[in-house]
Amino acid sequence: MSLFFCFLLEKVSILSTFIAPFKYLSPGTTTMEDEDNLSTSSAEVKENRNIGNLEDHPISSNERARGGTPSSKRKRPLEEGNNGHFCKLQLIWKKVSWSVTPKNALVQLHELKPGLQYKMVSQTGPVHAPVFAVAVEVNGLTFEGTGPTKKKAKMRAAELALKSFVQFPNACQAHFAMGNCINPSTDFTSDQADFPDTLFKEFEPSTHSEDFSVYNPVNNELLSTAYRHGRLLCHTLDLMGHGKQNKHKMASKAESEKNPVVLLNELRSGLRYVCLSETVEKQHIKSFVMAVRVDGRTFEGSGRSKKLAKGQAAQAALQALFNIRLPSHIPSRSKCHHLPQDFADSVYQMVAQKFRELTDNFTSMHARHKTLAGIVMTKGLDIRQAQVIVLSSGTKCINGEYINDQGLAVNDCHAEIVARRAFVHFLYSQLELHLSKRREDWERSIFVRLKEGGYRLRENILFHLYVSTSPCGDARLNSPYEITTDLNSSKHIVRKYRGHLRTKIESGEGTIPVRCHNAAQTWDGVLLGEQLITMSCTDKIARWNILGLQGALLSSFIEPMYLHSIIVGSLYHTGHLSRVMSHRVEDIGQLPASYRRNQLLLSGVSHADARQPGKSPSFSVNWIVGNADLEVINATTGKRTCGSPSRLCKHMFFTRWAKLHGKLSTRIPSHGDMPSVYSEAKLVAQTYQSVKQQLFKAFQKAGLGTWVKKPPEQDQFLLTV
């Protein structure tokens, strides 16, 4: 009996020796932070304090199980049917999060970047299943994490931040440290959050051998490998840090034409892409925002996968820096790029809310409208830093009898066009800040001065146009939602004029195809009763996609300014809108530096405003950030209701341009005195004028009609002080 008891004690002792290391490696109980406190707590920093006591030494016979992870379960030392021997513990592959070390992302980030502040962004979803969003700013970038609890959202934000600057400096070295040299081309920013080819080890029993060895002799010792891996992770890189490793062979020409990421890497090697946010939209569809820094500028892209988002970011950089548009990445007529739906809805809600404020909760007589438009400015795709900068409404144009030869009337009062003119007003205000001698005023401007002359937009500032209904012209004509059974017999007419340039109807609504072959109307003809022709909003937006929003005058000072996206409230059809905005002039040819065929991101809204039946009001309103009240324009006369000229008329813009001329740096060398005639001042921007003629010829070459201009007498007025 005593012998049996001694034998039993010996077995228990062996069992205790076997499982002790797992107790040693367990995280234990620590005091966790309150979820409402979003700053890194001391408890989190100390939760892995015992890990530092581990030594990097070979595993002895009584320490064979020490390599288990904190989540490892206790293994049975004896297995029935195994002749009483210990089962073999072999190393298996396991997916892990961003780090192999036991420390979680919050602790790792705190050690590398102490003092960070986590901010609660939003709480969405039902009460029983909330979704929290928490953000943290690291190295000038804001990373947003979401989760069912604030703590998990905070953890996700920390993981995204870590991935942006903690990385293996060399992929082959990383795989060697992890005991895997099979796939040295693993992309650590791929769609897969956990890398199946990035292998980590854990103990698992096996009944195929009686060998008691706890690690594969081919591999290095487990703890040593883990610690080398941890040290590799501590190498920090800048967002666009140029790797000093040997470059791979250049991709073939065919491959580079298909992939903007590859082409950009050939032009600027060693670029790093980081994920700024990862959200789950409705119907469990994921949306990613990726960023890359090239030549000191940050470019962002969004998509349903990280690969698509990276491609958009790379394409944006190629367009802005090298004026390159890859043909294979120009969407076909059945495909187009989309904004994340939540982002588009937020832009719409901001515009609607601002209009509500300006019209006293829609009680003002000027709240009545058929079309509402607004432009929202963001830094990247961060909606939290978004700002509504202009608002407008209207659906009418000036009557021919009221055209003005002094530039005192606004010809087109459609909401989209007024919004663009209000945007030009905003650009003048931003340039005027550089007239100040105080540096703080310069810092407030969205423009920065270029060494070679002129100004450019600050890094990562984007503009988004919201329109409550599809723009008039070909985009609306071909919307299937407007074709009723009564129009089915006329579909062949629609197909005949598909993509054709169209003009607005004077004193009415709707558009008709361009019929005249003359590029300009005559002043006396309009005064004698001929209809004043105004190009459709669809065609004008297509023009902005080539020439920019700034116009001819401002082109003397600034680079072309393009919209990043258009959000349409109703009568929205992706294919038609994308086609008419971007793909009607694919054969326009090579454009000068800084000009491009802008590829808009498009989106509808989840819940648009109800259609407002009835006759359209004869007025148009506009508002610009920095101004308290709405300006009301009589659309029939093109002037304010009191009879004075609008702040958006040509004469006002010419006056502001003259005040900047000679005082601010220009992109165009000055030759002689300042032009005193409006039309001559526009001709100063020679590159802009040549691109405009290139665009008009492309429309004609494609058989889409002739761009009709206003009578030239409208622009031949003198500047009056």
LUMROKOL-928764 format. One line per 5 residues: number of its first residue (from 1); their letters; for each residue x, y, z of C-alpha. Coordinates in steps of 0.05 Angstrom, whole numbers. Example, Ala and Ser with C-alpha at 12.3 -4.5 7.8 and 13.67 -1.06 7.14 Angstrom:
1) AS) 246 -90 156; 273 -21 143 $
***
This chain:
1) MSLFF) 0 0 0; 56 48 18; 91 32 -48; 28 49 -87; 21 114 -47 $
6) CFLLE) 93 134 -64; 82 118 -137; 20 162 -137; 57 220 -105; 111 214 -158 $
11) KVSIL) 60 218 -214; 27 279 -182; 95 313 -176; 109 301 -249; 41 328 -268 $
16) STFIA) 52 391 -226; 119 402 -260; 86 396 -328; 29 446 -318; 66 497 -274 $
21) PFKYL) 94 537 -333; 23 548 -359; 4 579 -293; 67 621 -297; 48 648 -366 $
26) SPGTT) -25 662 -351; -43 735 -350; -76 730 -283; -127 780 -258; -114 853 -266 $
31) TMEDE) -155 914 -253; -183 936 -321; -203 1007 -337; -273 1032 -338; -299 1032 -409 $
36) DNLST) -319 1104 -406; -248 1126 -390; -214 1127 -457; -144 1144 -435; -93 1088 -427 $
41) SSAEV) -96 1065 -355; -37 1043 -313; -69 975 -302; -66 961 -377; 7 979 -380 $
46) KENRN) 23 932 -322; -21 874 -343; 38 838 -375; 91 858 -325; 112 786 -310 $
51) IGNLE) 132 773 -382; 197 810 -373; 220 760 -321; 225 705 -374; 295 691 -396 $
56) DHPIS) 318 675 -466; 350 607 -455; 344 535 -481; 285 496 -455; 305 446 -402 $
61) SNERA) 271 380 -390; 229 408 -333; 209 470 -373; 185 437 -436; 116 468 -435 $
66) RGGTP) 135 539 -420; 125 563 -492; 49 560 -488; 9 623 -499; -34 653 -443 $
71) SSKRK) -95 623 -476; -66 553 -478; -107 500 -444; -77 450 -396; -60 385 -433 $
76) RPLEE) -71 317 -404; -1 288 -390; -26 216 -395; -67 190 -453; -106 125 -451 $
81) GNNGH) -81 74 -500; -12 105 -501; 23 54 -456; 27 104 -399; 77 149 -435 $
86) FCKLQ) 71 224 -442; 40 245 -509; 84 284 -556; 73 359 -556; 83 385 -626 $
91) LIWKK) 85 456 -654; 24 477 -695; 7 538 -737; -40 588 -706; -69 652 -731 $
96) VSWSV) -56 711 -685; -68 785 -685; -18 838 -705; 34 816 -652; 60 749 -628 $
101) TPKNA) 78 778 -560; 29 770 -503; 21 845 -497; -43 871 -528; -45 929 -577 $
106) LVQLH) -62 981 -525; -1 964 -483; 45 962 -544; 20 1029 -569; 27 1060 -500 $
111) ELKPG) 99 1037 -495; 116 1065 -564; 73 1128 -560; 57 1146 -488; 5 1198 -471 $
116) LQYKM) -43 1185 -529; -115 1206 -519; -173 1162 -544; -236 1199 -563; -307 1172 -566 $
121) VSQTG) -333 1186 -636; -402 1156 -639; -450 1103 -615; -496 1071 -665; -540 1010 -670 $
126) PVHAP) -598 987 -626; -595 989 -550; -585 914 -545; -529 913 -597; -492 979 -596 $
131) VFAVA) -432 995 -640; -381 1042 -611; -329 1082 -650; -265 1106 -616; -209 1146 -649 $
136) VEVNG) -137 1160 -633; -88 1206 -669; -18 1180 -681; 35 1213 -725; -15 1262 -752 $
141) LTFEG) -64 1209 -775; -130 1192 -742; -147 1118 -734; -217 1096 -718; -237 1030 -688 $
146) TGPTK) -307 1001 -679; -333 946 -634; -391 922 -591; -358 955 -530; -317 1017 -521 $
151) KKAKM) -258 976 -499; -259 932 -561; -267 994 -605; -207 1025 -570; -167 962 -580 $
156) RAAEL) -183 961 -654; -162 1034 -661; -96 1018 -627; -85 959 -674; -96 1002 -736 $
161) ALKSF) -49 1055 -708; 5 1003 -695; -1 974 -764; 14 1043 -793; 84 1049 -765 $
166) VQFPN) 105 983 -732; 127 935 -786; 181 887 -804; 236 926 -839; 250 866 -883 $
171) ACQAH) 199 812 -901; 250 756 -910; 281 771 -842; 212 769 -810; 196 701 -841 $
176) FAMGN) 263 674 -819; 249 696 -748; 182 661 -751; 213 598 -779; 179 605 -846 $
181) CINPS) 215 620 -910; 162 593 -957; 127 658 -975; 172 719 -968; 123 764 -1005 $
186) TDFTS) 69 767 -953; 33 834 -955; 24 857 -884; -29 907 -907; -71 857 -945 $
191) DQADF) -145 845 -935; -131 788 -888; -125 812 -817; -88 748 -797; -36 719 -843 $
196) PDTLF) -41 644 -855; 31 642 -879; 56 679 -818; 64 621 -771; 65 620 -696 $
201) KEFEP) 72 559 -651; 32 529 -595; 33 461 -561; -15 407 -581; -15 334 -561 $
206) STHSE) -1 280 -613; -9 205 -608; 37 189 -666; 102 187 -627; 130 175 -559 $
211) DFSVY) 184 228 -567; 179 276 -509; 213 334 -546; 171 397 -542; 197 432 -604 $
216) NPVNN) 217 413 -674; 293 405 -678; 292 439 -746; 265 503 -715; 299 549 -666 $
221) ELLST) 282 548 -593; 212 573 -582; 223 629 -532; 284 655 -569; 244 658 -633 $
226) AYRHG) 187 694 -600; 232 746 -569; 269 757 -635; 202 767 -667; 182 817 -614 $
231) RLLCH) 246 856 -625; 234 858 -699; 165 887 -687; 196 945 -649; 228 972 -713 $
236) TLDLM) 188 1034 -730; 183 1063 -799; 156 1128 -826; 91 1125 -866; 130 1130 -931 $
241) GHGKQ) 198 1106 -905; 242 1085 -963; 267 1015 -952; 341 1005 -963; 331 933 -984 $
246) NKHKM) 346 910 -1055; 291 928 -1104; 255 873 -1139; 256 871 -1215; 211 922 -1247 $
251) ASKAE) 143 895 -1264; 129 885 -1337; 97 941 -1375; 33 902 -1383; 29 890 -1309 $
256) SEKNP) 44 962 -1290; -11 986 -1337; -60 942 -1299; -40 961 -1228; -32 1032 -1202 $
261) VVLLN) 1 1006 -1139; 56 972 -1179; 66 1033 -1224; 70 1081 -1164; 120 1035 -1131 $
266) ELRSG) 164 1038 -1193; 162 1114 -1190; 170 1119 -1115; 195 1055 -1084; 187 1035 -1011 $
271) LRYVC) 118 1067 -1001; 76 1046 -941; 1 1040 -942; -37 1045 -877; -109 1030 -860 $
276) LSETV) -142 1091 -828; -210 1059 -816; -248 995 -825; -323 1000 -819; -381 953 -830 $
281) EKQHI) -438 985 -868; -508 961 -877; -518 889 -899; -451 872 -866; -410 903 -922 $
286) KSFVM) -341 925 -901; -310 990 -923; -236 1008 -916; -198 1074 -921; -124 1067 -939 $
291) AVRVD) -72 1123 -942; -4 1131 -972; 46 1188 -966; 84 1207 -1029; 131 1267 -1035 $
296) GRTFE) 104 1295 -970; 31 1292 -991; -20 1242 -965; -69 1208 -1011; -129 1167 -990 $
301) GSGRS) -173 1116 -1023; -234 1077 -1001; -263 1011 -1023; -297 946 -1005; -229 915 -993 $
306) KKLAK) -161 940 -974; -135 922 -1043; -187 966 -1077; -175 1022 -1027; -99 1018 -1039 $
311) GQAAQ) -111 1021 -1114; -152 1084 -1107; -100 1117 -1062; -45 1099 -1112; -86 1124 -1170 $
316) AALQA) -99 1190 -1134; -24 1199 -1124; -9 1182 -1197; -60 1233 -1220; -39 1289 -1174 $
321) LFNIR) 37 1281 -1178; 50 1250 -1247; -14 1266 -1286; -21 1191 -1300; -88 1158 -1311 $
326) LPSHI) -83 1083 -1323; -131 1064 -1379; -146 996 -1349; -167 1030 -1284; -216 1077 -1316 $
331) PSRSK) -283 1046 -1299; -324 1019 -1356; -393 1044 -1370; -421 991 -1324; -372 1005 -1267 $
336) CHHLP) -355 1066 -1225; -323 1083 -1159; -367 1093 -1099; -362 1131 -1034; -376 1092 -971 $
341) QDFAD) -451 1097 -960; -445 1122 -888; -399 1178 -911; -447 1199 -967; -505 1199 -918 $
346) SVYQM) -466 1242 -870; -451 1294 -924; -524 1297 -942; -545 1305 -870; -495 1361 -859 $
351) VAQKF) -521 1400 -919; -593 1390 -899; -580 1410 -827; -543 1474 -848; -601 1493 -895 $
356) RELTD) -649 1480 -838; -610 1528 -793; -607 1582 -847; -682 1579 -861; -706 1578 -788 $
361) NFTSM) -725 1505 -790; -753 1512 -861; -803 1565 -840; -772 1620 -882; -805 1637 -948 $
366) HARHK) -738 1623 -982; -735 1552 -956; -779 1531 -1015; -737 1497 -1068; -737 1443 -1122 $
371) TLAGI) -662 1431 -1121; -613 1440 -1063; -538 1436 -1071; -479 1444 -1024; -404 1432 -1022 $
376) VMTKG) -372 1400 -961; -298 1404 -946; -263 1346 -910; -192 1327 -891; -185 1260 -923 $
381) LDIRQ) -248 1218 -913; -254 1238 -840; -326 1262 -833; -311 1287 -763; -271 1345 -792 $
386) AQVIV) -322 1360 -847; -348 1430 -858; -404 1456 -902; -373 1514 -940; -427 1533 -991 $
391) LSSGT) -502 1523 -1001; -549 1540 -1058; -617 1527 -1088; -650 1543 -1155; -674 1515 -1222 $
396) KCING) -680 1576 -1267; -637 1617 -1315; -637 1690 -1334; -685 1715 -1387; -651 1740 -1451 $
401) EYIND) -678 1810 -1443; -639 1818 -1377; -570 1798 -1401; -518 1848 -1377; -456 1874 -1412 $
406) QGLAV) -424 1899 -1347; -419 1831 -1313; -471 1850 -1260; -520 1792 -1271; -515 1718 -1257 $
411) NDCHA) -536 1679 -1320; -548 1610 -1291; -584 1601 -1224; -588 1526 -1223; -567 1501 -1154 $
416) EIVAR) -504 1464 -1177; -479 1524 -1216; -493 1573 -1161; -457 1526 -1112; -396 1527 -1157 $
421) RAFVH) -396 1604 -1161; -403 1607 -1086; -344 1560 -1082; -303 1609 -1125; -322 1664 -1076 $
426) FLYSQ) -296 1619 -1020; -230 1608 -1057; -219 1683 -1064; -229 1691 -989; -177 1637 -976 $
431) LELHL) -127 1670 -1023; -139 1738 -991; -113 1710 -925; -44 1710 -957; -47 1785 -965 $
436) SKRRE) -39 1789 -890; 30 1797 -859; 13 1751 -801; 34 1678 -808; -27 1654 -768 $
441) DWERS) -71 1681 -824; -31 1642 -875; -40 1579 -834; -116 1589 -834; -117 1587 -910 $
446) IFVRL) -129 1522 -948; -74 1543 -996; 2 1538 -989; 51 1576 -1031; 92 1540 -1084 $
451) KEGGY) 166 1553 -1092; 158 1558 -1168; 102 1609 -1160; 28 1607 -1146; -10 1566 -1094 $
456) RLREN) -36 1496 -1085; -87 1463 -1040; -62 1438 -973; -49 1364 -967; -109 1317 -964 $
461) ILFHL) -165 1369 -968; -224 1342 -1008; -289 1373 -1034; -355 1337 -1041; -415 1363 -1079 $
466) YVSTS) -485 1344 -1056; -543 1354 -1103; -614 1336 -1082; -631 1310 -1152; -593 1286 -1213 $
471) PCGDA) -563 1345 -1253; -604 1367 -1312; -582 1344 -1380; -560 1276 -1405; -550 1248 -1335 $
476) RLNSP) -624 1258 -1318; -651 1243 -1387; -624 1173 -1388; -643 1155 -1317; -687 1092 -1321 $
481) YEITT) -727 1116 -1262; -756 1173 -1304; -776 1131 -1364; -850 1115 -1359; -893 1071 -1403 $
486) DLNSS) -914 1133 -1442; -842 1144 -1462; -825 1073 -1483; -843 1088 -1556; -792 1144 -1556 $
491) KHIVR) -734 1104 -1529; -700 1103 -1597; -697 1179 -1594; -665 1175 -1525; -613 1127 -1552 $
496) KYRGH) -599 1172 -1612; -581 1231 -1568; -548 1192 -1511; -487 1229 -1487; -504 1290 -1530 $
501) LRTKI) -491 1360 -1505; -556 1393 -1482; -580 1463 -1467; -629 1491 -1417; -695 1520 -1437 $
506) ESGEG) -703 1594 -1425; -760 1611 -1377; -774 1538 -1367; -747 1472 -1342; -714 1413 -1377 $
511) TIPVR) -662 1409 -1432; -658 1397 -1507; -600 1372 -1551; -554 1425 -1580; -579 1441 -1649 $
516) CHNAA) -539 1501 -1672; -470 1494 -1702; -445 1562 -1683; -402 1564 -1621; -427 1633 -1599 $
521) QTWDG) -493 1669 -1596; -502 1741 -1619; -519 1798 -1573; -569 1831 -1619; -602 1765 -1636 $
526) VLLGE) -617 1751 -1562; -644 1822 -1551; -689 1813 -1612; -721 1751 -1583; -676 1692 -1596 $
531) QLITM) -673 1644 -1538; -612 1652 -1493; -576 1585 -1494; -545 1558 -1430; -509 1492 -1426 $
536) SCTDK) -538 1438 -1381; -512 1424 -1311; -489 1354 -1332; -445 1384 -1386; -417 1438 -1340 $
541) IARWN) -398 1387 -1287; -363 1346 -1341; -325 1409 -1359; -305 1419 -1286; -276 1348 -1287 $
546) ILGLQ) -225 1371 -1338; -214 1445 -1325; -228 1447 -1250; -276 1489 -1210; -233 1552 -1203 $
551) GALLS) -246 1583 -1271; -200 1623 -1316; -185 1682 -1271; -163 1641 -1210; -121 1596 -1255 $
556) SFIEP) -69 1652 -1254; -58 1639 -1179; -77 1567 -1163; -73 1497 -1191; -137 1466 -1218 $
561) MYLHS) -187 1448 -1162; -228 1384 -1172; -286 1354 -1136; -272 1288 -1101; -343 1262 -1102 $
566) IIVGS) -415 1277 -1120; -473 1253 -1077; -541 1253 -1110; -606 1253 -1070; -656 1227 -1122 $
571) LYHTG) -661 1204 -1194; -592 1174 -1185; -566 1120 -1231; -494 1100 -1223; -478 1078 -1294 $
576) HLSRV) -509 1138 -1329; -480 1189 -1282; -410 1160 -1285; -413 1156 -1361; -435 1227 -1375 $
581) MSHRV) -389 1258 -1322; -324 1223 -1339; -326 1179 -1401; -354 1220 -1458; -287 1251 -1477 $
586) EDIGQ) -239 1192 -1467; -201 1214 -1530; -185 1283 -1505; -111 1268 -1510; -52 1286 -1466 $
591) LPASY) -67 1343 -1417; -16 1393 -1390; 15 1385 -1321; -33 1395 -1262; -94 1382 -1307 $
596) RRNQL) -126 1314 -1310; -189 1274 -1327; -217 1274 -1257; -249 1209 -1235; -306 1226 -1188 $
601) LLSGV) -331 1181 -1133; -406 1175 -1137; -461 1157 -1088; -534 1163 -1074; -565 1171 -1005 $
606) SHADA) -601 1120 -963; -662 1163 -948; -672 1222 -994; -720 1280 -982; -790 1272 -1009 $
611) RQPGK) -802 1301 -1078; -832 1371 -1075; -886 1377 -1128; -909 1443 -1155; -879 1501 -1194 $
616) SPSFS) -807 1518 -1182; -794 1583 -1146; -765 1640 -1187; -710 1656 -1138; -644 1625 -1119 $
621) VNWIV) -608 1628 -1052; -535 1621 -1035; -494 1619 -972; -419 1618 -961; -382 1600 -897 $
626) GNADL) -363 1663 -859; -428 1698 -879; -487 1699 -831; -546 1702 -878; -571 1676 -944 $
631) EVINA) -566 1718 -1007; -629 1715 -1050; -624 1724 -1126; -681 1736 -1174; -666 1681 -1224 $
636) TTGKR) -703 1718 -1280; -661 1781 -1275; -597 1751 -1247; -593 1804 -1192; -613 1808 -1120 $
641) TCGSP) -686 1819 -1104; -669 1891 -1085; -638 1903 -1154; -565 1905 -1133; -514 1857 -1164 $
646) SRLCK) -500 1791 -1130; -434 1776 -1095; -427 1719 -1145; -430 1760 -1209; -372 1767 -1257 $
651) HMFFT) -358 1840 -1240; -349 1823 -1166; -300 1767 -1182; -261 1811 -1229; -255 1865 -1175 $
656) RWAKL) -228 1814 -1125; -180 1786 -1177; -152 1855 -1190; -138 1866 -1116; -96 1802 -1115 $
661) HGKLS) -59 1816 -1180; 11 1842 -1167; 8 1826 -1093; 6 1750 -1093; 52 1701 -1127 $
666) TRIPS) 25 1676 -1193; 34 1612 -1233; 39 1653 -1297; 96 1703 -1310; 70 1774 -1313 $
671) HGDMP) 77 1811 -1379; 62 1885 -1376; 6 1919 -1338; -55 1886 -1308; -111 1875 -1360 $
676) SVYSE) -168 1924 -1350; -219 1885 -1391; -251 1822 -1362; -243 1780 -1426; -169 1798 -1430 $
681) AKLVA) -158 1779 -1358; -187 1710 -1372; -139 1701 -1430; -79 1710 -1384; -88 1637 -1363 $
686) QTYQS) -65 1610 -1430; -59 1538 -1407; -130 1539 -1381; -155 1567 -1447; -118 1515 -1488 $
691) VKQQL) -146 1458 -1446; -216 1487 -1454; -209 1487 -1530; -182 1416 -1527; -244 1395 -1489 $
696) FKAFQ) -292 1428 -1538; -257 1395 -1596; -262 1327 -1561; -338 1336 -1554; -343 1352 -1629 $
701) KAGLG) -297 1294 -1648; -341 1246 -1609; -402 1271 -1646; -434 1300 -1583; -446 1370 -1609 $
706) TWVKK) -417 1440 -1604; -408 1477 -1538; -448 1541 -1544; -421 1604 -1512; -455 1667 -1490 $
711) PPEQD) -449 1730 -1533; -377 1755 -1527; -401 1825 -1510; -418 1799 -1440; -344 1794 -1423 $
716) QFLLT) -320 1859 -1454; -330 1904 -1394; -279 1947 -1359; -258 1943 -1287; -288 2000 -1246 $
721) V) -260 2018 -1178 $
***
